[in-house]
Amino acid sequence: MKTLLLDIDETVYPKNQGPIVLVNKRIENYVMSCCNIRQDEARALRREYAARYGFTMGGLMRHYGVDPHKYLKDVHDVPVEDLLGPDTRLRKVLSELPMEVIAFSNAPREYVMRVLKALGVADLFSDLFTLEFMDFVPKPKSYPYKKALQQYTRLADECVVVDNHPANVKTAIDLGMKGFLVGDDDGMGAFFTIPDIYAINRILDEFV
């Protein structure tokens, strides 16, 4: 294994304890304003767009002509630095990984960098492969995985994906990568799961 493609939100920090909670609230408000609909309708529309396009922005771009760059800047305008602080334990874990680490996130680059800087680990990442570089095609679609392999001149079996969403891990495995799930079990026992990011070295030692 040469490359770890590491998800960021609710993967390198605990679920429901970071800025993504506020991002999701801003997305909901954006949909209500853009589409002139109520909160319950906005939530239903987000579910529809997620199923059809992979995420809310895909539907807004297609049906409302939303500019992706402006949208991403707006919904990710949250106080990251107030919600996250230096994580020395995370830094130790990532610094001991025997491979390069690349952020692999559906969020925009500027936001991801803010998260990593707030956690005190930005310098441990060799690159950030974020939504802009996925051509706004998000995980779990296969396109960003294939583009990342091409970008970093890697074969699928040289990469491992660590993510908190089962669908994102499944795509990695289907493409021939290793994939591990962070957080709650997937419910079907389909994936190797670790309770949190701090256990990453243990599972890599055992299965990679």
Secondary structure, DSSP 8 states (H G I E B T S, - for coil): --EEEE--TTTTS-TTSSTHHHHHHHHHHHHHHHHT--HHHHHHHHHHHHHHHSSHHHHHHHHH---HHHHHHHHT-S-HHHH----HHHHHHHHT-SSEEEEE-SS-HHHHHHHHHHHT-GGG-SEEE-GGGGTT--TTSHHHHHHHHHHTT--GGGEEEEES-HHHHHHHHHTT-EEEEESS--SS--SEEESSGGGHHHHHHHH-
